[in-house]
């Protein structure tokens, strides 16, 4: 919680001047509210997985998420949905105007060193190296999916995008 709104605004201004983008995480939970949207100019709004989990329960739940996305879009913030685990969640969120998605559906968490190795291998066009990731020997095509649900690297000719989980 922010006790000094004006002081926080000044810090945000200085961070932006330094080239740092600011995200409001866990939007839709008690600590991340509409009030913060009014007070601060966030670059990104991350929709909490607790809202994402409920989009499959019915239209009223979908409307809540759509409303959150409309607010974020109205403030020119990029919208990221957290906790994507199923393809049908992707379909609903894509239609609702979600910019980016993240979650186990695309890739399980991994150490930053593994991500760096993947990106370096992709940048050097060494797909064979990019496919060998994870401390447990998990291969990229077995554990990472693009936004259409296709396994990356499967079939041998797929390109590996640098922004995993970003919508086209």
C-alpha positions in Angstrom: 0.0 0.0 0.0 1.2 3.5 -0.8 1.0 5.9 2.2 2.6 8.9 0.4 0.9 9.3 -3.0 2.7 12.5 -4.1 6.1 11.0 -3.0 5.3 7.9 -5.0 4.3 9.9 -8.1 7.7 11.7 -7.9 9.6 8.4 -7.6 7.7 7.1 -10.6 8.5 10.2 -12.6 12.2 9.8 -11.8 12.1 6.1 -12.7 10.4 6.9 -16.0 13.0 9.6 -16.8 15.6 6.8 -16.2 13.8 4.7 -18.9 12.2 2.3 -16.4 8.6 1.1 -17.2 6.2 0.6 -14.3 3.7 -2.3 -14.0 0.8 -2.7 -11.7 1.0 -6.4 -10.7 -1.9 -8.5 -9.3 -4.6 -6.2 -10.6 -8.0 -7.5 -9.3 -6.7 -8.4 -5.8 -7.3 -6.3 -2.7 -3.9 -4.5 -2.8 -4.0 -3.5 -6.4 -7.1 -1.5 -7.0 -8.8 1.0 -9.4 -7.7 3.7 -7.1 -4.1 3.0 -8.1 -5.1 3.3 -11.8 -6.4 6.8 -11.1 -3.4 7.9 -9.2 -0.5 6.5 -11.3 0.2 6.2 -15.0 1.2 2.6 -15.3 2.8 1.2 -18.4 1.5 -2.3 -17.9 -1.4 -3.8 -15.9 -1.0 -7.4 -15.0 -4.4 -9.1 -14.5 -4.1 -11.5 -11.5 -4.5 -15.2 -12.1 -7.5 -15.2 -9.6 -9.5 -13.3 -12.3 -8.1 -15.3 -15.1 -9.0 -18.6 -13.4 -12.7 -17.5 -13.3 -13.2 -16.6 -17.0 -14.3 -20.1 -17.8 -17.1 -19.9 -15.2 -19.5 -17.7 -17.2 -20.2 -14.4 -18.9 -20.4 -12.4 -15.7 -16.8 -13.4 -14.8 -15.7 -12.7 -18.4 -17.3 -9.2 -18.2 -15.3 -8.5 -15.1 -12.0 -9.3 -16.9 -13.1 -7.4 -20.0 -13.9 -4.4 -17.8 -10.4 -4.5 -16.3 -8.9 -4.7 -19.8 -11.0 -1.8 -21.0 -9.8 0.4 -18.1 -6.2 -0.5 -18.8 -6.5 0.0 -22.5 -8.2 3.4 -21.8 -5.2 4.4 -19.9 -2.9 3.3 -22.7 -1.4 0.5 -20.6 -0.4 -2.9 -22.0 -2.5 -5.7 -20.5 -0.9 -9.0 -19.4 -3.0 -11.9 -18.1 -1.2 -14.1 -15.5 -1.8 -17.7 -14.8 -2.8 -19.1 -18.2 -3.1 -22.9 -18.0 -5.7 -23.8 -20.6 -6.2 -23.0 -24.3 -9.8 -22.0 -23.8 -8.6 -19.2 -21.4 -6.5 -17.9 -24.3 -9.4 -17.7 -26.6 -11.5 -15.8 -24.2 -8.7 -13.4 -23.2 -7.7 -12.8 -26.8 -11.3 -11.8 -27.7 -11.4 -9.6 -24.6 -8.5 -7.5 -25.9 -5.6 -8.9 -23.8 -2.2 -7.9 -25.2 0.0 -10.5 -23.5 -0.4 -13.7 -21.6 1.8 -15.8 -19.3 1.5 -19.0 -17.5 2.2 -22.7 -17.4 0.4 -23.2 -20.7 3.3 -21.4 -22.5 6.2 -22.4 -20.2 6.9 -23.5 -16.7 9.1 -21.1 -14.6 12.8 -21.5 -15.2 15.9 -19.8 -13.8 17.0 -16.6 -15.6 20.2 -18.4 -16.7 18.1 -20.8 -18.7 16.1 -18.0 -20.3 19.4 -16.2 -21.1 20.7 -19.3 -22.8 17.6 -19.8 -24.9 17.6 -16.1 -26.0 21.3 -16.3 -26.8 20.8 -19.5 -28.8 17.8 -18.1 -30.7 19.8 -14.9 -31.5 22.6 -17.0 -32.9 20.2 -19.1 -34.9 21.4 -22.2 -32.9 17.9 -23.8 -32.6 19.5 -27.1 -31.5 21.0 -25.4 -28.4 17.8 -23.5 -27.8 15.9 -26.8 -27.6 18.1 -28.1 -24.8 16.9 -26.3 -21.7 16.1 -26.9 -18.1 17.9 -28.5 -15.3 15.9 -31.7 -15.7 16.7 -32.0 -19.4 13.2 -30.7 -20.5 13.4 -29.8 -24.1 11.9 -26.6 -25.4 9.4 -28.2 -27.7 8.1 -30.3 -24.9 7.5 -27.5 -22.5 7.1 -24.1 -24.3 4.0 -23.2 -26.4 3.2 -20.2 -28.5 0.0 -18.3 -28.1 -1.8 -20.6 -30.5 -1.0 -23.6 -28.2 1.5 -25.0 -30.7 4.6 -26.5 -29.1 7.7 -24.5 -30.1 10.3 -26.4 -32.0 7.9 -29.3 -32.7 8.1 -30.4 -36.4 11.5 -29.0 -36.9 10.6 -25.8 -38.9 9.0 -23.6 -36.3 10.6 -20.3 -35.5 11.0 -19.6 -31.8 9.7 -16.1 -30.9 11.6 -13.9 -28.6 8.5 -12.7 -26.8 7.0 -16.0 -25.6 3.3 -15.5 -24.7 2.9 -12.1 -26.5 -0.1 -12.0 -28.8 0.4 -11.0 -32.4 
